[in-house]
Structures are given as structure tokens and as C-alpha cells.
Amino acid sequence: MAKKQLKIKLLPNGEIKMETVGIKGKKCLDYVKFMELLADAKVEKQEFTKEYYEQDDTQTYQNEINQDIRYN
């Protein structure tokens, strides 16, 4: 299984750019929502990589989200 990463760039104008790597399918959208909550920001532009269109492993999906993202 590929390592999951969030690549985050904070630009001088206050803009935040984020890219998910190693996250297949629609799971990446959960990470985007987490970033929105964390940064108190909203997505203005969204582009999907080829990983978005790949099938994720749905059996482990819920466990991964619970372990990777903890909402308090």
C-alpha cells in the first residue's frame, strides 16, 4: 500500500494549496474537508488527479479514516 501524504503549500498571499498523494478514490475528499476545518477555509478550486479515479480499498476505508483523521 502506498504511503498517504498531504502536500501543503502556504503562499505569501494567504492562499493554501494542498495535494493528496497515495489516496485513491473519493477518500481524498475527506482529507480536503479535514484541511478546510483545520485552516478554517473553503476550497475555491479543485482538480482531481488520476488517483481520484482509481478504486480504493473500501474494506479498510473506515478504519483508515478513523486512524488518520481524528476530529475533536
N, C-alpha and C positions, 0 to 999 in steps of 0.2 A: 504494500500500500504506500502510495506516495505521501511524503510529508506535507501537511497542510500549513499554508502560510498566508498571512495578510501582509501585503506590502503597502505601507502608508507613507505618503509624502505630504508634509506640511509646507505650503508655499508662502512666500512673504506677504501676499495679499490676503492671507487667512483661508485660502482655499485648501481643502483636504482632498487628496487623490488616493484612492485605495484600489488595490488589485488582489483578488484571491488567486492562490496557486495551489494546485493539488486537491481542489474541492470540486467534485463532479456534480453535475445536475443542478437542480434548484436549491440544493443545500447552501450554495454560496449566498443566496438571498438572506438567509438567517444571519450570516456574518455581516452583511451590509446593514441589516436592521440593528444589530448589536452596535456597530460603529455609529449609526445615527443616534442611538441612545447615549452612547459614551461621549460623543462630541456635541450633543445637543444640536444636531444639524440635520438637514434634509438633503436627499440626493437630488441634484439638478440635472445630471446627465448620467446615463448608464449605458455601458457597452458590454456585450457578452462575448466571452472567449469560447473557443471550441470545447473547452471542458464543460461549459454550461449545457451543451447539447449531448454530452456523454451520459450514460446511465450510471446512477450512483448505486451503492450497495444499500438498499433500503432496510435490510435486516438490522444493520448496525447504526442506522441513521439516528434514532432517538438517543441511544447510548452515547454516541459521539457528541451530539449537541449538548447533552447534559454534562458531559465531562469538559468540553471545550469552552462553553459559554455558561457562566453562572450569573443569573440575574438576581440582584439583591433588592 
